[in-house]
Amino acid sequence: MSIDVEQRGPSRADFVFLARLPGFGTHTAAKLRERADWPQGWLAVLPPRLAAPLRLWCERPESSPLHEQVMADLAWHAPAQGYHLLTPADPEWPAMLDTLPDPPLALWALGRQSLLELPMLAIVGARKASQAGLRHAHDFAAELVSRGWSVASGLALGVDAAAHQGALAASARLGAHDYAANPSTLAVLGCGVDVVYPAQHHHLRQRLLEGGGLLLSEHPPGTGAHARHFPRRNRLITGLSLGVLVVEATLRSGSLVSARLAMEQNREVFALPGRIDDITASGCLELIRQGATLVRDVDDMLAELEHLLPAHSTEQPSTQPRVASSRQPAVGSAASRSVTSARQATATATFATPMTSLPLPSLAPPASRAATPPVSQEAAPLCFLGAVPLALDKLVELSGTSVSELSMQLLELELEGRVMQAPGGWKRL
């Protein structure tokens, strides 16, 4: 079988093969899709360890060691039963993901896939949230769904779970007369969609599937949860959403990493304020200081995104309690920028058009911290970092690691509270 020189881009099966190919990164794929013809241009620039298996796949796919896995993935796709496999070659592919620097090569989904066609806002926050934080996450999610927005989160303990529960409760109140159009909730996972994680959420997961929600992952079915999967999961939560609300977060919370990802993706960032002496509010207050939009209720959020309100939304008064604070427009928020052209566009066009990003937060370390754990192979950047910020390109040079791999390592270390981004580069905590 010869390579098809007329093919304009990877096919559905090709994308699944690339997703399965060890060592083939999403950053690499994104650059090749922009700059190289498929498949000759890809084969010409890829290193031999990747070019050889790709050439074999293109010429004799049945001889590829990955052929059986790819065929099983394609057979797994059964929309009538709620099993979905999406690739950039499919018309159902979420267009918002194409604005990311490293969109996934394939997505496995379980549940109502049409949920991806509805406007989405994300709610993230602390796993060990306060009762007030859980209540706010639940109520904000419920109110958003009642206004026609679906809610995305990560099915983690704490704020994530409360947001999913609030969205499901509100979706149920909308009734089942127009089930396919009702907003609901999306859970993006750091494991396969057939894996229950965390185990405590078995019933919530089932309720989500029964309530018109969707489980989504870039990891094939059967993939277990791993720490390195969650930063990548977070970029999809923010990437699929038009804005992100941080409910509660400390300065070392992974939710602040999600907020930074949202800023880098040109998404709107919202933060719920709290007391200045409350450590669970310190991250949100820092985000507000750096330019995130302070919100007291859902109306504050939708005021920033009113040009994208869905046509079927209901004009209901917000039921959220207002948090006492002074009302000031956030620096860099949508309210302080011109949105004339965006208001004239459809939601889909807006998703594809980058908005001006907010300034990235340079988060200060806490006053005290636990002893630094030993450096593992995955934490190799720690060997080169100290108190003085080091530029990313210099770190690439010293470590001999690719930019994409190094960026992912740094993101994981930031989630663990071991490094932070500062003016001039990265430094060790």
C-alpha positions in Angstrom: 0.0 0.0 0.0 1.5 3.4 -1.0 1.1 6.6 0.8 -1.9 8.7 -0.4 -0.3 11.9 -1.6 -3.8 13.5 -2.2 -4.9 13.2 1.5 -5.3 16.6 3.0 -4.7 15.7 6.6 -4.7 12.8 9.0 -7.8 10.6 8.9 -9.8 9.6 11.9 -7.8 6.4 12.2 -4.6 8.3 11.7 -5.3 10.6 14.7 -6.1 7.6 16.9 -2.8 6.0 15.8 -0.9 9.2 16.7 -2.6 9.4 20.0 -1.4 5.8 20.7 2.1 6.3 19.4 4.6 6.4 22.3 6.6 9.6 22.4 4.5 11.5 20.0 3.4 14.7 21.7 0.5 17.0 21.2 2.7 20.1 20.8 4.6 18.3 18.0 1.3 17.4 16.3 0.0 20.9 16.5 3.1 22.4 14.8 3.1 19.7 12.1 -0.6 20.3 11.3 0.1 23.9 10.8 3.4 23.7 8.8 3.7 20.3 7.1 1.8 18.4 4.5 0.4 15.0 5.6 2.1 12.6 5.6 5.2 13.4 3.6 6.0 16.6 5.3 5.6 14.9 8.7 7.8 12.0 7.8 10.5 14.4 6.5 10.9 16.3 9.8 10.1 13.7 12.5 13.0 11.8 14.1 13.6 8.2 13.0 12.0 6.8 16.1 8.7 8.4 15.2 9.0 8.5 11.4 9.6 4.8 11.1 6.4 3.6 12.8 4.4 6.4 11.1 5.6 5.3 7.7 4.7 1.7 8.4 1.3 2.8 9.5 0.7 4.9 6.4 2.0 2.2 4.0 0.9 -1.1 5.7 -1.4 -0.2 8.7 -2.2 -3.9 9.3 1.5 -4.5 9.9 1.7 -1.9 12.6 2.0 -3.1 16.2 -0.7 -0.5 17.1 -3.1 -1.7 14.5 -5.2 -3.9 16.8 -5.4 -1.1 19.4 -6.5 1.5 16.8 -9.2 -0.9 15.4 -10.4 -1.5 19.0 -10.7 2.2 19.6 -12.6 2.8 16.4 -14.9 -0.1 17.3 -15.5 1.4 20.8 -17.3 4.3 19.1 -21.0 3.5 19.5 -23.0 6.8 19.7 -26.3 5.1 20.1 -25.1 3.6 23.4 -23.4 6.8 24.5 -19.8 5.8 23.6 -18.0 8.4 21.5 -14.6 8.8 19.9 -13.8 12.2 18.6 -10.8 13.4 16.5 -10.0 16.6 14.7 -11.1 14.9 11.5 -14.7 14.6 12.8 -17.3 17.3 12.3 -18.3 17.0 16.0 -14.8 17.9 17.2 -15.0 20.9 19.7 -13.7 23.9 17.7 -12.5 25.6 20.9 -9.8 23.1 21.4 -8.1 24.1 18.1 -7.2 27.4 19.7 -4.9 25.6 22.2 -1.2 25.3 21.5 -1.4 21.5 22.2 -4.9 20.2 21.4 -5.5 16.5 22.0 -5.2 14.1 19.1 -8.3 12.2 20.2 -11.1 12.3 22.8 -13.0 9.5 24.3 -16.4 10.4 25.7 -19.2 8.7 27.6 -22.7 10.2 27.8 -24.4 13.0 25.9 -21.9 14.2 23.3 -24.1 17.0 22.2 -23.3 18.8 25.4 -20.1 19.9 23.8 -22.2 22.1 21.4 -23.6 24.2 24.2 -21.8 27.2 25.8 -19.7 26.2 28.7 -18.2 27.7 31.8 -15.8 26.0 34.2 -15.9 25.9 38.0 -12.8 24.8 39.9 -11.5 25.1 43.4 -10.1 23.4 46.5 -10.5 19.7 47.1 -10.7 20.4 50.9 -13.2 23.3 50.5 -15.1 24.9 53.3 -18.9 24.4 53.7 -19.4 27.9 52.4 -17.2 27.1 49.4 -19.1 24.0 48.6 -22.3 25.8 48.8 -21.1 28.6 46.5 -19.9 26.1 43.9 -23.2 24.2 44.0 -25.3 27.4 43.8 -23.3 29.1 41.1 -23.4 25.9 38.9 -27.1 25.6 39.4 -27.7 29.2 38.5 -25.5 29.0 35.4 -27.4 25.9 34.1 -30.7 27.7 34.8 -29.4 30.5 32.6 -28.5 28.2 29.7 -24.8 27.5 30.4 -23.3 24.1 30.9 -20.7 23.6 33.7 -17.4 21.9 33.3 -15.2 20.6 36.1 -12.9 17.7 36.9 -15.0 15.3 39.0 -12.5 15.8 41.9 -13.4 15.9 45.5 -14.6 19.3 47.0 -15.5 22.1 44.7 -15.6 20.0 41.5 -18.1 17.6 43.0 -20.3 20.4 44.4 -20.3 22.1 41.0 -21.4 18.9 39.2 -24.1 18.3 41.8 -25.5 21.8 41.4 -25.5 21.6 37.7 -27.3 18.2 37.7 -29.9 19.5 40.1 -30.7 22.5 38.0 -30.8 20.5 34.8 -33.3 18.1 36.4 -35.5 21.1 37.3 -35.5 22.2 33.7 -37.5 19.0 32.8 -37.0 16.2 30.3 -39.2 17.6 27.6 -36.2 18.9 25.6 -33.5 16.6 27.0 -31.1 17.0 24.1 -31.1 20.8 24.5 -30.9 21.1 28.3 -27.5 22.3 29.7 -25.9 20.0 32.2 -22.4 19.2 33.3 -19.1 18.0 31.7 -16.5 16.1 33.7 -13.0 16.0 32.2 -11.0 13.2 33.6 -7.4 12.3 34.2 -8.1 8.7 33.5 -10.1 6.6 31.0 -13.8 7.4 30.9 -14.5 3.8 32.0 -12.4 4.2 35.2 -14.1 5.3 38.4 -11.8 7.9 40.0 -12.0 8.9 42.8 -13.7 5.8 44.1 -16.0 7.9 46.3 -17.6 9.4 43.2 -19.1 6.2 41.9 -22.6 7.3 42.5 -22.0 10.9 41.3 -20.5 9.5 38.1 -23.6 7.4 37.5 -25.9 10.3 38.3 -24.0 12.5 35.9 -24.5 9.9 33.1 -28.2 9.5 33.9 -28.7 13.3 34.1 -27.6 14.2 30.6 -23.9 14.9 31.5 -20.7 13.8 29.7 -17.5 12.2 30.8 -14.5 13.2 28.6 -10.9 12.2 28.5 -7.9 12.3 26.1 -6.7 9.0 27.7 -8.0 5.7 26.1 -10.4 3.6 28.0 -8.7 1.5 30.7 -6.1 4.2 31.5 -5.7 4.6 35.3 -5.4 7.9 37.1 -1.8 9.3 37.4 -0.5 12.6 38.8 0.9 13.6 35.4 -2.5 13.3 33.7 -4.2 16.1 35.8 -2.3 19.1 34.5 -3.3 18.0 31.0 -6.8 17.4 32.1 -6.9 21.0 33.5 -6.0 22.5 30.1 -9.0 20.8 28.6 -11.4 22.0 31.3 -10.3 25.6 30.6 -10.0 25.1 26.9 -13.5 23.9 26.4 -14.9 26.7 28.5 -15.4 30.4 27.7 -14.5 31.3 31.3 -13.4 29.8 34.5 -14.6 30.6 38.1 -12.2 29.8 41.0 -14.3 29.4 44.1 -11.7 28.7 46.8 -7.9 28.3 46.5 -4.8 28.7 48.5 -1.7 30.2 47.0 -0.4 26.7 46.2 -3.6 25.3 44.9 -3.8 23.6 41.6 -6.8 25.7 40.8 -4.5 28.7 40.3 -2.6 26.7 37.7 -6.0 26.2 36.0 -6.5 29.9 36.2 -3.2 30.6 34.6 -3.9 28.1 31.8 -7.2 29.9 31.2 -5.4 33.2 30.9 -2.9 31.7 28.5 -5.8 30.4 26.5 -7.4 33.8 26.4 -10.4 32.7 28.5 -12.1 34.9 31.0 -11.1 34.3 34.6 -13.4 34.9 37.5 -12.7 34.6 41.3 -14.9 34.6 44.3 -13.5 36.8 47.0 -13.2 36.0 50.7 -11.8 37.2 54.0 -8.2 38.4 53.9 -7.3 36.3 56.9 -8.8 33.1 55.4 -6.0 30.9 53.8 -8.6 29.3 51.5 -9.3 32.7 50.0 -5.7 33.7 49.5 -5.4 32.3 46.0 -8.7 33.9 44.8 -7.6 37.3 46.3 -4.3 37.0 44.5 -6.0 36.3 41.2 -8.3 39.4 41.7 -5.2 41.5 42.5 -3.6 40.3 39.3 -6.6 41.2 37.2 -9.2 38.4 37.4 -12.8 39.5 37.6 -14.2 39.7 41.1 -17.7 38.1 41.1 -20.4 38.2 43.8 -23.1 36.3 41.8 -23.8 34.8 38.4 -24.9 38.2 37.1 -21.4 39.5 37.6 -20.1 36.6 35.4 -22.7 37.0 32.7 -22.2 40.7 32.5 -18.7 40.0 31.2 -20.1 37.5 28.7 -23.5 38.9 27.8 -22.7 38.9 24.1 -22.5 35.1 24.2 -25.8 34.5 26.2 -27.5 31.5 24.6 -30.8 32.3 22.9 -32.7 29.8 25.1 -31.4 31.2 28.4 -34.0 32.2 31.0 -33.9 35.6 32.5 -34.2 34.6 36.2 -33.0 36.7 39.1 -29.8 35.4 40.6 -30.3 33.4 43.9 -26.7 33.7 44.9 -25.8 35.6 48.2 -23.6 38.6 47.5 -20.3 38.7 49.2 -19.7 42.0 50.9 -16.9 43.8 49.0 -16.3 47.0 47.1 -17.4 46.9 43.5 -14.5 47.7 41.1 -14.0 46.7 37.5 -11.1 44.2 37.3 -8.1 45.4 35.4 -7.8 43.6 32.1 -11.3 42.1 32.3 -13.7 42.1 29.4 -15.5 45.1 30.8 -12.4 47.2 30.3 -11.8 46.0 26.7 -13.6 46.7 23.5 -16.0 43.8 22.6 -17.8 45.4 19.7 -16.7 42.9 17.1 -17.2 40.0 19.4 -20.8 41.0 20.1 -21.5 40.8 16.4 -20.1 37.3 16.0 -21.6 34.0 16.9 -20.4 32.0 19.8 -18.5 29.7 17.5 -16.7 32.5 15.9 -15.8 34.0 19.3 -14.4 30.6 20.4 -12.1 30.7 17.4 -11.0 34.3 17.9 -8.5 34.9 20.7 -9.5 37.5 23.3 -6.9 39.7 25.0 -5.5 37.7 27.9 -5.3 38.8 31.5 -1.8 39.4 33.0 -0.4 36.1 34.3 -0.2 35.8 38.1 3.2 35.6 39.7 2.2 33.7 42.8 4.1 34.3 46.0 5.1 31.2 48.1 3.5 30.7 51.5 5.4 31.7 54.6 6.0 28.0 55.6 6.0 24.7 53.8 6.7 21.1 54.3 10.2 19.6 53.6 11.0 19.4 49.9 10.6 15.8 48.6 13.4 14.1 46.8 13.9 14.8 43.1 12.6 12.1 40.8 13.2 11.6 37.1 10.0 13.4 36.4 11.1 16.3 38.6 14.5 16.7 36.8 14.1 20.5 36.3 14.6 20.9 40.1 18.3 20.1 39.6 18.7 23.4 37.6 16.4 25.7 39.5 17.2 27.9 42.5 16.0 31.1 44.1 16.9 33.2 41.0 14.4 32.8 38.1 15.8 30.9 35.1 14.4 31.5 31.6 12.7 28.6 29.9 15.1 28.5 26.9 18.1 28.4 29.3 16.4 25.5 31.2 15.9 23.7 27.9 19.6 24.1 27.1 20.7 22.9 30.5 18.3 19.9 30.8 18.5 18.8 27.2 14.7 18.3 27.3 12.2 19.4 24.6 10.1 22.5 25.3 6.9 20.5 25.4 8.2 17.9 27.8 9.9 20.5 30.0 6.7 22.6 30.1 4.7 19.6 31.3 7.3 18.8 34.0 7.2 22.4 35.2 3.4 22.4 35.3 3.4 19.2 37.4 6.0 20.7 39.8 3.9 23.9 40.1 0.9 21.8 41.0 2.9 20.2 43.7 4.1 23.6 45.0 7.7 22.9 44.3 8.4 25.6 41.6 6.7 28.8 40.6 6.7 31.1 37.6 8.3 34.5 38.3 9.5 37.5 36.3 12.4 36.2 34.3 11.5 32.6 34.3 11.0 29.8 36.8 12.4 29.3 40.3 12.4 26.7 42.9 10.4 27.0 46.1 
